[in-house]
């Protein structure tokens, strides 16, 4: 409600009140007129004044009610600008929003889109972290020092085999290649020389594995993360992954020899063209020399997927092949422990997914040089790049093939 409206209404009420007092005091004259109505006797005058004050009171209440409502851009203020109830001018966005709201009050859903548009227009003038240019750049995230990584399936075969360190380019191991036989003889029988004992030399050469990474010098200088340490860790994992692959399928030519490549390792068929079987497990674990089976190092090796298929196998009486032992004891296959080697192949036609035997006797691993890191600031220096070389030397091969056997998916 405007101040001038209130003042005009109060002035009118004051005039009527003064007139009533004069009438009551007998001061009113017959000739005086108010609002074009002739004043009569005292009673008539009082009735008219009472009616007029009642009308003013009704209007005054209506103005009070209007004043209590929210002010959505009512006109007023300097130069005809719209103001709020505190008399402060409204900006263009507030005027547009108030108009849209009043349209919605009058028209309902027809004006809803208009309100949303006005709201968006006003919102865009605020600062929000969701928009970099309106405040997002000011709200820095908390960056964790850790890098989230997935798991690399490394074949942990080293605990199963014989490992030797050397400072030479290769290691040679003496090996018995032939045996003489013993024979029965009587007390006075003729004894002849028992021949057949021979020896040889097994040489395990060292091979090199490497990785090379280029990083800009400025990236190394400005990064708040230890990039060099991260590269070392990555190289270590990748070398271990490569070693596991070499242990299974290395060609032996410029790299480790794999147990699945050595032609002297015998095999037993599973009896199924594409799957491991209960009978296949029995055969591969019983066609090896008993001396290896009686040793503590004998075990099965297979990958996780093949283990899943193995756990579903049972004999003719429903007895499972895979056995879960008591708490604290490892699960077994046919009573023998097993190790997951992910580098081994899955089941499939002609594949060798399962090995069994004493791998400590069968395989020899040689470490010539542990992983070494060489930082090269010169080679790519003209391009502002630092080159990191990671390299390692090792070798490995089957030395006693008869100590292990493998299962072939075949009939």
QUIWO-V914068 format. One record per residue. OMEGA is omega in degrees with one decimal (* if undefined). Layout:
# QUIWO-V914068
<<OMEGA> <OMEGA>>
This chain:
# QUIWO-V914068
<<-178.5> <178.5> <-178.0> <177.4> <-180.0> <-178.9> <-179.8> <-179.0> <179.7> <179.7> <-179.9> <179.3> <178.7> <179.1> <-179.5> <179.5> <176.9> <178.7> <179.0> <179.4> <179.6> <178.6> <-179.5> <178.8> <179.9> <-176.4> <-177.7> <179.0> <-179.7> <-173.7> <-176.6> <-179.4> <179.7> <179.4> <176.4> <-179.3> <-179.8> <179.9> <179.1> <178.3> <-173.8> <-178.2> <179.9> <179.2> <179.9> <178.5> <-179.2> <-179.0> <179.1> <178.8> <-179.3> <178.9> <177.3> <177.7> <178.1> <-179.8> <178.4> <179.6> <179.6> <178.0> <179.0> <178.5> <176.7> <179.9> <178.9> <-179.3> <-178.1> <-179.8> <175.3> <-179.2> <178.9> <172.8> <178.1> <-177.3> <178.0> <178.3> <-175.1> <174.8> <176.2> <-179.4> <178.2> <-177.6> <175.2> <-175.2> <177.4> <179.6> <-178.7> <-179.5> <176.5> <175.5> <-175.4> <-179.4> <-179.4> <177.4> <-179.9> <-179.7> <-179.7> <177.4> <179.2> <179.8> <178.6> <175.2> <178.9> <178.8> <-177.1> <-171.0> <178.4> <-172.9> <-178.7> <-177.3> <-175.6> <179.7> <178.6> <178.3> <-179.2> <179.3> <178.8> <179.7> <179.0> <-179.3> <179.7> <-177.1> <-176.6> <179.0> <179.9> <176.7> <-179.2> <-180.0> <179.9> <176.7> <-175.8> <-174.2> <179.7> <176.1> <-178.0> <179.5> <-178.7> <-177.9> <-176.7> <176.9> <175.1> <-175.7> <178.9> <-178.4> <-176.7> <173.3> <179.1> <-176.7> <170.0> <-178.4> <172.9> <-178.4> <179.3> <178.4> <-176.7> <-177.5> <-174.0> <178.8> <-176.1> <-171.6> <175.9> <-177.4> <178.6> <175.2> <-179.8> <175.2> <-178.2> <-177.4> <177.6> <175.9> <175.9> <-178.1> <175.9> <-175.0> <175.5> <-177.9> <178.7> <-177.6> <170.7> <-176.7> <174.5> <-177.5> <176.7> <177.8> <179.3> <-176.0> <-177.5> <-178.5> <179.9> <180.0> <178.9> <-178.4> <175.0> <-176.6> <176.3> <-178.4> <178.2> <178.2> <178.0> <-178.8> <177.2> <-179.7> <177.9> <-179.3> <176.3> <177.9> <-176.7> <169.6> <-176.8> <169.7> <-178.6> <-178.4> <176.3> <177.3> <179.2> <-179.0> <-179.8> <176.9> <177.5> <-177.3> <-171.1> <-176.6> <176.3> <178.1> <-179.5> <-176.3> <-178.1> <177.7> <178.6> <178.7> <177.7> <-179.3> <178.9> <-179.8> <179.2> <179.4> <-178.3> <175.8> <178.9> <177.4> <-179.8> <177.5> <-180.0> <176.7> <178.4> <179.1> <-178.3> <-169.4> <177.1> <-175.1> <-175.2> <179.5> <-176.9> <-179.3> <178.7> <173.9> <-178.1> <178.7> <180.0> <-178.5> <-178.9> <-174.2> <-177.1> <179.3> <-177.2> <-179.5> <173.3> <-179.1> <-178.8> <-175.7> <176.3> <-172.9> <-172.9> <-172.6> <170.2> <-178.4> <176.3> <-179.3> <179.2> <177.3> <179.9> <-177.2> <-174.8> <-179.7> <-179.6> <179.7> <175.3> <178.0> <-176.5> <-178.8> <177.6> <-178.3> <-177.1> <-179.7> <-174.3> <-173.7> <-176.5> <-178.9> <170.6> <167.2> <-177.8> <178.2> <-172.5> <-179.5> <178.1> <176.0> <178.0> <177.6> <-179.1> <-178.5> <178.6> <-175.5> <177.0> <178.4> <-177.7> <178.8> <178.7> <178.1> <-176.3> <177.0> <179.3> <-177.4> <174.8> <-176.0> <179.2> <-178.5> <179.3> <180.0> <-178.5> <173.1> <-176.4> <171.2> <-174.7> <178.5> <-179.9> <176.4> <178.4> <178.4> <178.3> <175.1> <-172.6> <-179.6> <177.4> <-176.7> <171.9> <173.1> <177.9> <-177.9> <177.9> <-178.7> <177.4> <-173.2> <-174.7> <173.7> <-179.3> <173.9> <179.5> <-174.0> <177.3> <175.7> <-171.7> <-169.7> <-178.4> <179.3> <-178.3> <174.9> <177.9> <-176.0> <176.2> <-175.6> <-179.2> <179.8> <177.8> <178.9> <-177.7> <179.2> <-171.5> <-171.7> <-179.8> <-176.4> <-179.4> <179.5> <179.9> <-175.8> <174.4> <-179.0> <177.1> <175.7> <173.6> <179.6> <-176.2> <178.3> <178.9> <177.1> <178.8> <177.8> <177.1> <179.5> <176.2> <-173.8> <-176.3> <-178.6> <177.9> <174.0> <-179.6> <179.0> <179.0> <175.4> <-177.6> <177.3> <*>>
